[in-house]
Protein backbone atom coordinates (compact mmCIF):
# COMPACT_ATOMS: atom_id res chain seq x y z
CA UNK A 1 0.00 0.00 0.00
CA UNK A 2 1.22 3.49 -0.83
CA UNK A 3 1.56 5.88 2.08
CA UNK A 4 -0.75 8.86 2.43
CA UNK A 5 0.38 12.39 1.66
CA UNK A 6 -1.07 15.84 2.22
CA UNK A 7 -0.14 18.65 -0.20
CA UNK A 8 -1.11 22.00 1.25
CA UNK A 9 -1.41 25.49 -0.15
CA UNK A 10 -0.92 24.63 -3.83
CA UNK A 11 -1.87 26.64 -6.90
CA UNK A 12 -3.66 23.91 -8.84
CA UNK A 13 -3.89 23.69 -12.62
CA UNK A 14 -7.52 23.17 -13.65
CA UNK A 15 -7.57 23.27 -17.45
CA UNK A 16 -6.41 25.25 -20.48
CA UNK A 17 -9.16 27.87 -20.31
CA UNK A 18 -9.45 28.40 -16.55
CA UNK A 19 -7.33 30.07 -13.91
CA UNK A 20 -5.44 27.88 -11.42
CA UNK A 21 -6.94 27.84 -7.95
CA UNK A 22 -5.62 27.54 -4.40
CA UNK A 23 -6.26 24.16 -2.84
CA UNK A 24 -4.90 21.42 -0.64
CA UNK A 25 -4.93 17.79 -1.74
CA UNK A 26 -5.08 14.54 0.19
CA UNK A 27 -3.61 11.37 -1.30
CA UNK A 28 -4.25 7.85 -0.03
CA UNK A 29 -2.94 4.60 -1.53
CA UNK A 30 -1.60 6.44 -4.55
CA UNK A 31 -4.81 8.22 -5.53
CA UNK A 32 -6.30 11.65 -4.90
CA UNK A 33 -9.02 11.26 -2.27
CA UNK A 34 -9.85 14.86 -1.42
CA UNK A 35 -9.36 18.35 -2.84
CA UNK A 36 -10.10 21.22 -0.46
CA UNK A 37 -10.20 24.73 -1.95
CA UNK A 38 -8.24 27.27 0.01
CA UNK A 39 -5.01 27.21 1.96
CA UNK A 40 -5.88 24.69 4.66
CA UNK A 41 -5.12 20.98 4.89
CA UNK A 42 -7.50 18.67 3.09
CA UNK A 43 -9.23 16.40 5.53
CA UNK A 44 -8.17 18.52 8.48
CA UNK A 45 -5.05 18.13 10.58
CA UNK A 46 -3.77 14.58 10.93
CA UNK A 47 -0.33 14.22 12.56
CA UNK A 48 -0.04 10.72 11.13
CA UNK A 49 -0.02 11.89 7.51
CA UNK A 50 3.16 13.35 5.97
CA UNK A 51 2.64 16.85 4.64
CA UNK A 52 4.21 18.73 1.75
CA UNK A 53 3.76 22.49 1.93
CA UNK A 54 3.49 23.75 -1.65
CA UNK A 55 3.73 27.36 -0.42
CA UNK A 56 1.69 28.67 -3.35
CA UNK A 57 3.68 26.85 -6.03
CA UNK A 58 2.07 25.61 -9.25
CA UNK A 59 0.76 22.03 -9.12
CA UNK A 60 -0.02 20.26 -12.40
CA UNK A 61 -0.64 16.67 -13.46
CA UNK A 62 2.40 14.53 -14.16
CA UNK A 63 3.69 14.88 -17.70
CA UNK A 64 2.92 12.15 -20.26
CA UNK A 65 5.24 11.45 -23.19
CA UNK A 66 3.13 9.58 -25.75
CA UNK A 67 6.04 8.90 -28.12
CA UNK A 68 8.99 7.63 -26.09
CA UNK A 69 11.73 5.17 -27.03
CA UNK A 70 13.36 3.52 -24.04
CA UNK A 71 15.60 1.26 -26.12
CA UNK A 72 16.69 3.82 -28.73
CA UNK A 73 20.13 4.62 -27.34
CA UNK A 74 21.66 5.33 -30.77
CA UNK A 75 20.73 7.15 -33.99
CA UNK A 76 22.00 4.18 -36.01
CA UNK A 77 18.89 2.12 -36.70
CA UNK A 78 20.78 -0.93 -37.93
CA UNK A 79 23.06 -0.97 -34.89
CA UNK A 80 20.05 -0.53 -32.62
CA UNK A 81 18.32 -3.47 -34.24
CA UNK A 82 21.40 -5.70 -33.93
CA UNK A 83 22.62 -4.97 -30.42
CA UNK A 84 21.78 -7.35 -27.55
CA UNK A 85 18.47 -6.81 -25.77
CA UNK A 86 20.30 -6.80 -22.43
CA UNK A 87 22.28 -3.71 -23.48
CA UNK A 88 19.13 -1.97 -24.70
CA UNK A 89 17.36 -2.84 -21.46
CA UNK A 90 20.08 -1.36 -19.23
CA UNK A 91 20.27 1.77 -21.35
CA UNK A 92 16.49 1.95 -21.37
CA UNK A 93 16.31 1.78 -17.58
CA UNK A 94 18.58 4.80 -17.31
CA UNK A 95 16.60 6.71 -19.93
CA UNK A 96 13.36 6.00 -18.07
CA UNK A 97 14.71 7.15 -14.71
CA UNK A 98 15.95 10.40 -16.23
CA UNK A 99 12.53 10.96 -17.83
CA UNK A 100 10.88 10.59 -14.42
CA UNK A 101 13.30 13.12 -12.98
CA UNK A 102 12.10 15.59 -15.62
CA UNK A 103 8.50 15.13 -14.51
CA UNK A 104 7.29 12.52 -17.00
CA UNK A 105 5.32 10.19 -14.76
CA UNK A 106 3.94 8.14 -17.70
CA UNK A 107 5.47 7.25 -21.07
CA UNK A 108 4.18 5.27 -24.03
CA UNK A 109 6.97 3.39 -25.79
CA UNK A 110 5.92 3.04 -29.43
CA UNK A 111 8.79 0.93 -30.77
CA UNK A 112 10.02 -1.37 -28.05
CA UNK A 113 9.27 -2.54 -24.57
CA UNK A 114 8.74 -6.04 -23.28
CA UNK A 115 7.57 -7.93 -20.22
CA UNK A 116 11.10 -8.02 -18.79
CA UNK A 117 11.57 -4.29 -18.41
CA UNK A 118 7.91 -3.88 -17.45
CA UNK A 119 8.30 -6.43 -14.65
CA UNK A 120 11.49 -4.73 -13.46
CA UNK A 121 9.55 -1.46 -13.21
CA UNK A 122 6.57 -3.05 -11.48
CA UNK A 123 8.81 -4.71 -8.90
CA UNK A 124 10.66 -1.41 -8.36
CA UNK A 125 14.10 -2.57 -9.45
CA UNK A 126 14.59 0.99 -10.70
CA UNK A 127 12.63 4.23 -10.72
CA UNK A 128 10.59 4.77 -13.85
CA UNK A 129 7.56 6.51 -15.25
CA UNK A 130 4.45 4.43 -15.60
CA UNK A 131 5.42 2.37 -18.65
CA UNK A 132 3.03 1.51 -21.47
CA UNK A 133 4.49 -0.16 -24.54
CA UNK A 134 3.59 -1.48 -27.99
CA UNK A 135 6.44 -3.93 -28.36
CA UNK A 136 8.33 -3.86 -31.67
CA UNK A 137 6.83 -1.49 -34.23
CA UNK A 138 5.50 -3.35 -37.27
CA UNK A 139 6.83 -2.50 -40.75
CA UNK A 140 6.37 -3.86 -44.23
CA UNK A 141 9.40 -5.05 -46.15
CA UNK A 142 11.27 -1.96 -47.32
CA UNK A 143 9.24 0.22 -44.96
CA UNK A 144 10.28 2.64 -42.25
CA UNK A 145 11.02 -0.11 -39.75
CA UNK A 146 13.10 -2.20 -42.16
CA UNK A 147 16.62 -1.13 -41.24
CA UNK A 148 18.38 -2.95 -44.10
CA UNK A 149 20.09 -0.57 -46.54
CA UNK A 150 19.25 -1.33 -50.15
CA UNK A 151 22.88 -2.05 -51.02
CA UNK A 152 23.49 -4.65 -48.30
CA UNK A 153 22.26 -8.24 -48.55
CA UNK A 154 21.62 -8.89 -44.87
CA UNK A 155 18.76 -10.27 -42.81
CA UNK A 156 17.19 -8.21 -40.01
CA UNK A 157 13.51 -9.14 -39.89
CA UNK A 158 12.69 -9.05 -36.21
CA UNK A 159 14.26 -7.23 -33.27
CA UNK A 160 13.22 -5.74 -29.96
CA UNK A 161 12.40 -2.37 -31.61
CA UNK A 162 10.94 -3.39 -34.97
CA UNK A 163 9.51 -6.36 -36.81
CA UNK A 164 9.08 -6.75 -40.57
CA UNK A 165 5.79 -8.41 -41.51
CA UNK A 166 3.98 -8.82 -44.84
CA UNK A 167 0.47 -10.03 -45.51
CA UNK A 168 -2.69 -10.12 -43.43
CA UNK A 169 -1.96 -13.36 -41.61
CA UNK A 170 1.58 -12.32 -40.63
CA UNK A 171 0.24 -9.00 -39.36
CA UNK A 172 -2.40 -10.77 -37.26
CA UNK A 173 0.20 -13.12 -35.80
CA UNK A 174 2.54 -10.24 -34.95
CA UNK A 175 -0.25 -8.27 -33.28
CA UNK A 176 -1.41 -11.25 -31.23
CA UNK A 177 2.17 -11.92 -30.18
CA UNK A 178 2.56 -8.30 -29.07
CA UNK A 179 -0.55 -8.52 -26.91
CA UNK A 180 0.61 -11.84 -25.47
CA UNK A 181 3.80 -10.07 -24.41
CA UNK A 182 1.96 -7.28 -22.60
CA UNK A 183 1.53 -4.56 -25.23
CA UNK A 184 -1.18 -1.98 -24.50
CA UNK A 185 -1.44 -0.79 -28.12
CA UNK A 186 0.02 -1.56 -31.55
CA UNK A 187 2.39 0.57 -33.63
CA UNK A 188 2.40 0.41 -37.44
CA UNK A 189 4.79 2.18 -39.79
CA UNK A 190 2.44 3.46 -42.48
CA UNK A 191 4.79 5.90 -44.22
CA UNK A 192 8.46 6.43 -44.87
CA UNK A 193 10.55 8.14 -42.22
CA UNK A 194 13.57 10.33 -41.60
CA UNK A 195 15.77 7.39 -40.57
CA UNK A 196 14.49 5.01 -43.24
CA UNK A 197 17.43 3.83 -45.37
CA UNK A 198 15.46 2.66 -48.40
CA UNK A 199 12.05 4.33 -48.72
CA UNK A 200 10.67 7.79 -49.61
CA UNK A 201 9.35 9.93 -46.75
CA UNK A 202 5.87 10.51 -48.14
CA UNK A 203 4.66 7.17 -49.48
CA UNK A 204 1.87 5.20 -47.81
CA UNK A 205 2.84 1.76 -46.50
CA UNK A 206 0.99 -1.47 -45.70
CA UNK A 207 -2.10 -2.44 -47.65
CA UNK A 208 -5.56 -1.47 -46.46
CA UNK A 209 -6.25 -5.11 -45.58
CA UNK A 210 -3.08 -5.33 -43.48
CA UNK A 211 -3.93 -2.17 -41.54
CA UNK A 212 -7.52 -3.31 -40.98
CA UNK A 213 -6.26 -6.68 -39.71
CA UNK A 214 -4.14 -4.95 -37.04
CA UNK A 215 -7.03 -2.64 -36.12
CA UNK A 216 -9.44 -5.59 -35.90
CA UNK A 217 -7.15 -7.45 -33.51
CA UNK A 218 -6.56 -4.34 -31.39
CA UNK A 219 -10.24 -3.42 -31.25
CA UNK A 220 -11.24 -6.86 -30.06
CA UNK A 221 -8.53 -6.52 -27.42
CA UNK A 222 -10.12 -3.24 -26.28
CA UNK A 223 -7.33 -1.01 -27.49
CA UNK A 224 -6.08 0.73 -30.65
CA UNK A 225 -3.43 1.17 -33.34
CA UNK A 226 -0.97 4.08 -33.58
CA UNK A 227 0.70 4.84 -36.91
CA UNK A 228 3.97 6.51 -37.82
CA UNK A 229 2.73 8.72 -40.66
CA UNK A 230 3.84 11.97 -42.33
CA UNK A 231 2.00 12.75 -45.55
CA UNK A 232 -1.68 13.43 -46.26
CA UNK A 233 -1.81 10.25 -48.35
CA UNK A 234 -0.41 8.04 -45.58
CA UNK A 235 -2.49 9.74 -42.86
CA UNK A 236 -5.66 9.24 -44.92
CA UNK A 237 -4.68 5.63 -45.65
CA UNK A 238 -4.20 5.04 -41.93
CA UNK A 239 -7.25 6.66 -40.37
CA UNK A 240 -9.77 5.49 -42.98
CA UNK A 241 -8.68 1.95 -42.14
CA UNK A 242 -9.15 2.43 -38.41
CA UNK A 243 -5.91 3.87 -36.97
CA UNK A 244 -6.57 6.00 -33.88
CA UNK A 245 -3.29 7.87 -33.37
CA UNK A 246 -1.15 9.61 -36.02
CA UNK A 247 2.44 9.93 -34.85
CA UNK A 248 4.36 12.93 -36.25
CA UNK A 249 1.97 14.05 -39.03
CA UNK A 250 4.30 16.87 -40.09
CA UNK A 251 2.97 17.20 -43.65
CA UNK A 252 -0.69 17.39 -42.58
CA UNK A 253 -2.96 19.60 -44.70
CA UNK A 254 -6.38 21.15 -44.01
CA UNK A 255 -8.40 18.53 -45.89
CA UNK A 256 -6.71 15.65 -44.08
CA UNK A 257 -7.12 17.40 -40.72
CA UNK A 258 -10.88 17.57 -41.29
CA UNK A 259 -10.82 13.86 -42.08
CA UNK A 260 -9.01 13.20 -38.81
CA UNK A 261 -11.82 14.98 -36.96
CA UNK A 262 -14.39 12.87 -38.81
CA UNK A 263 -12.59 9.67 -37.81
CA UNK A 264 -11.87 10.79 -34.22
CA UNK A 265 -8.12 10.45 -34.74
CA UNK A 266 -5.44 12.01 -32.53
CA UNK A 267 -2.29 13.81 -33.64
CA UNK A 268 0.91 13.24 -31.65
CA UNK A 269 3.47 15.80 -32.88
CA UNK A 270 7.14 15.22 -32.06
CA UNK A 271 8.77 18.56 -32.83
CA UNK A 272 11.87 18.22 -30.68
CA UNK A 273 13.27 15.22 -32.53
CA UNK A 274 13.59 17.19 -35.79
CA UNK A 275 14.92 20.29 -34.11
CA UNK A 276 17.54 18.38 -32.14
CA UNK A 277 18.62 16.28 -35.13
CA UNK A 278 19.05 19.45 -37.19
CA UNK A 279 21.29 20.97 -34.49
CA UNK A 280 23.17 17.92 -33.25
CA UNK A 281 22.46 14.98 -35.55
CA UNK A 282 25.58 15.16 -37.70
CA UNK A 283 27.89 15.18 -34.66
CA UNK A 284 26.06 12.11 -33.34
CA UNK A 285 26.39 10.13 -36.56
CA UNK A 286 23.09 10.92 -38.32
CA UNK A 287 23.37 9.55 -41.90
CA UNK A 288 23.36 12.05 -44.77
CA UNK A 289 20.09 10.72 -46.20
CA UNK A 290 18.39 11.21 -42.83
CA UNK A 291 19.75 14.74 -42.47
CA UNK A 292 18.25 15.69 -45.84
CA UNK A 293 14.88 14.11 -45.02
CA UNK A 294 14.86 15.91 -41.69
CA UNK A 295 14.96 19.26 -43.49
CA UNK A 296 11.69 18.42 -45.22
CA UNK A 297 9.72 17.97 -42.01
CA UNK A 298 11.44 20.33 -39.57
CA UNK A 299 9.52 23.52 -40.26
CA UNK A 300 6.36 21.75 -41.41
CA UNK A 301 5.78 20.26 -37.95
CA UNK A 302 4.67 23.47 -36.28
CA UNK A 303 2.41 24.34 -39.19
CA UNK A 304 0.78 20.91 -38.84
CA UNK A 305 -0.12 21.73 -35.23
CA UNK A 306 -1.74 25.00 -36.31
CA UNK A 307 -3.76 23.17 -38.97
CA UNK A 308 -4.83 20.49 -36.51
CA UNK A 309 -5.82 23.05 -33.86
CA UNK A 310 -7.92 25.04 -36.32
CA UNK A 311 -9.70 21.89 -37.47
CA UNK A 312 -10.39 20.62 -33.95
CA UNK A 313 -8.09 17.58 -34.00
CA UNK A 314 -7.11 16.48 -30.46
CA UNK A 315 -3.38 17.22 -30.16
CA UNK A 316 -1.17 15.17 -27.87
CA UNK A 317 2.58 15.41 -27.38
CA UNK A 318 5.62 13.18 -27.84
CA UNK A 319 9.41 13.45 -27.88
CA UNK A 320 10.66 10.60 -30.14
CA UNK A 321 14.27 11.25 -29.11
CA UNK A 322 17.05 8.81 -29.95
CA UNK A 323 20.48 8.34 -28.43
CA UNK A 324 22.01 11.25 -26.54
CA UNK A 325 19.25 13.53 -27.83
CA UNK A 326 17.01 12.24 -25.01
CA UNK A 327 18.31 15.07 -22.81
CA UNK A 328 16.31 17.44 -25.05
CA UNK A 329 12.97 16.03 -23.84
CA UNK A 330 11.83 19.12 -21.95
CA UNK A 331 12.90 21.38 -24.82
CA UNK A 332 10.03 19.83 -26.74
CA UNK A 333 7.68 21.83 -24.52
CA UNK A 334 9.46 25.03 -25.51
CA UNK A 335 8.96 24.25 -29.20
CA UNK A 336 5.30 23.38 -28.65
CA UNK A 337 4.81 26.75 -26.94
CA UNK A 338 6.06 28.54 -30.03
CA UNK A 339 2.83 27.57 -31.77
CA UNK A 340 0.44 26.80 -28.89
CA UNK A 341 -0.76 28.57 -25.73
CA UNK A 342 0.53 27.55 -22.31
CA UNK A 343 -2.85 26.05 -21.45
CA UNK A 344 -3.08 24.02 -24.65
CA UNK A 345 0.49 22.80 -24.21
CA UNK A 346 -0.16 21.61 -20.67
CA UNK A 347 -3.39 19.99 -21.83
CA UNK A 348 -1.56 18.14 -24.63
CA UNK A 349 1.05 16.65 -22.29
CA UNK A 350 -1.50 15.71 -19.64
CA UNK A 351 -5.23 15.27 -20.33
CA UNK A 352 -5.16 14.74 -24.12
CA UNK A 353 -2.37 12.19 -23.91
CA UNK A 354 -4.20 10.42 -21.09
CA UNK A 355 -7.38 10.26 -23.18
CA UNK A 356 -5.39 8.89 -26.12
CA UNK A 357 -3.98 6.16 -23.87
CA UNK A 358 -7.48 5.31 -22.62
CA UNK A 359 -6.38 6.27 -19.11
CA UNK A 360 -8.93 8.68 -17.58
CA UNK A 361 -7.21 8.15 -14.22
CA UNK A 362 -4.16 10.05 -15.52
CA UNK A 363 -3.53 13.59 -16.71
CA UNK A 364 -5.94 15.28 -14.31
CA UNK A 365 -6.05 16.57 -10.75
CA UNK A 366 -9.39 15.15 -9.70
CA UNK A 367 -10.65 12.93 -6.90
CA UNK A 368 -10.20 9.32 -7.93
CA UNK A 369 -7.28 9.99 -10.28
CA UNK A 370 -3.80 8.64 -9.64
CA UNK A 371 -1.60 11.09 -7.76
CA UNK A 372 0.96 11.65 -10.51
CA UNK A 373 1.88 15.31 -10.07
CA UNK A 374 4.57 17.90 -10.75
CA UNK A 375 5.10 20.90 -8.46
CA UNK A 376 6.78 23.85 -10.20
CA UNK A 377 8.40 26.81 -8.50
CA UNK A 378 6.72 29.25 -10.90
CA UNK A 379 3.37 29.55 -12.65
CA UNK A 380 3.89 28.74 -16.37
CA UNK A 381 1.05 31.10 -17.29
CA UNK A 382 3.31 33.90 -16.07
CA UNK A 383 6.71 32.28 -16.65
CA UNK A 384 6.40 29.76 -19.52
CA UNK A 385 10.01 28.56 -19.17
CA UNK A 386 9.00 26.93 -15.89
CA UNK A 387 7.68 24.08 -18.04
CA UNK A 388 11.09 23.20 -19.47
CA UNK A 389 13.37 24.41 -16.69
CA UNK A 390 14.47 21.26 -14.87
CA UNK A 391 15.61 23.11 -11.75
CA UNK A 392 13.25 23.46 -8.80
CA UNK A 393 10.56 20.94 -9.63
CA UNK A 394 9.16 18.25 -7.36
CA UNK A 395 7.91 15.06 -8.99
CA UNK A 396 5.25 12.94 -7.30
CA UNK A 397 4.24 9.53 -8.61
CA UNK A 398 1.38 7.56 -7.07
CA UNK A 399 1.60 9.86 -4.06
CA UNK A 400 5.32 9.28 -3.45
CA UNK A 401 7.83 12.08 -3.85
CA UNK A 402 10.55 11.06 -6.28
CA UNK A 403 14.06 11.38 -4.83
CA UNK A 404 16.59 11.73 -7.69
CA UNK A 405 19.44 10.96 -5.30
CA UNK A 406 18.09 7.62 -4.03
CA UNK A 407 20.79 5.00 -4.50
CA UNK A 408 18.54 2.40 -6.06
CA UNK A 409 17.56 4.79 -8.84
CA UNK A 410 19.78 4.50 -11.92
C-alpha positions, 0 to 999 in steps of 0.5 A: 500500500502506498503511504498517504500524503497531504499537499497543502497550499498549492496553486492547482492547474484546472484546465487550459481555459481556466485560472489555477486555484488555491487548494490542498490535496489529500492522497491515499494509496496512490490516488487523490481522495480529497481536494479542499479549496483554500489554503488549509489541509484537506481532511483537516489536521492529521499528525499521522499523515506526511505533509508537503507544503506547496507554499503557493507553487504551481501544481499540475498533473504529471507529464505524459510522453506519448512517443517515447523510445526507451531502447533507442540509445543510438541514432543508427537504426541498424546498430540498434536493431542488432545490439543485444536486448540486455544492453538496450534494457540497461540503457532503457532503464537509465533513460526512463529514470531520467525521464521521471526526474524531468516530470514525466510520470507516464510514457508510451513506448511506441517501438520497443518494450517487453515484459522483462523491463515492465516487470522490473519497473513493477517490482521497483528494481529501478525508478521509472515513469508508468510504462506503457508499450507497444512492443516492436513497431511493425513495418512492411518489407522496405518500410520505415522499420526495415533497417536494411540498406538497399545495397546490403544483402543482410537479414534483419527481420525481427528485433526488440524495436521493430519487426518486418511483416507482410500479408494479413496473416503475418500481421495478425500473428505479430499483433497477437504476439505483441498482446501476449507479451503485454503490449497496451497498443500496436504501432504500425509504420504506415509511411516512410521516415527520416531514418528510413534507409530505403524508402521515400518519406511521403509514401503510404505503407501497408495495404488497407487489408493489413492495416484493418487486420491490425485494427481488428485485432486491437479493437477486439482486445479493447485497445487501438493502433498508432501509426507513424505517418507523415504525408496526407496520403499516408495519414488518410490511408491510416485513419480510414482503415481504423488507426486512432493515433497519427504519430508525427503528421508533419505534412498534414494539410487542411483537408486531411485534418478535417478527415481526422476529426471525422474519424476521431483520430489524434495527432501526436506531434514530435517537434523536438526530434527534428529540431535536435537532429538538425542541431546535433544529428551530424555530430552524433552520426546521423546519416546524410540521407536522414539529415536531408529528409529531416529538413523536409519535415522540420519547419512543417511540424509546427504548421501541422499543429496550427492546422490540426488546432484550427480543425479541432483535432485532439493534439497530444505530445511526444518526444521521439528522441534517440540516443544522446538527444534524449536530454532534449525532452523538456525542450520539446515543450518550448517548441510546442509553446512557439505555436500553442498557448501555455494552457493548450500545451499543458493539456496536450502533455496531460489530459489529451495524452491520457485520453489517447492512452485510454487512461482517464485516471491520468492527466488530471487533478481530480478525486479518484485519479492517480496522484501523478503530479509535478510541483513547479516553482513558478506559474507557467502562465506567467513564466512559460520557461517553468515548463522546461526548466528542470531546476526546482521541480518536485515530482510525485508519482502515485503519491510518493515524492521522487528522490533523484538521489536515491541509490537504487535509482539508476 
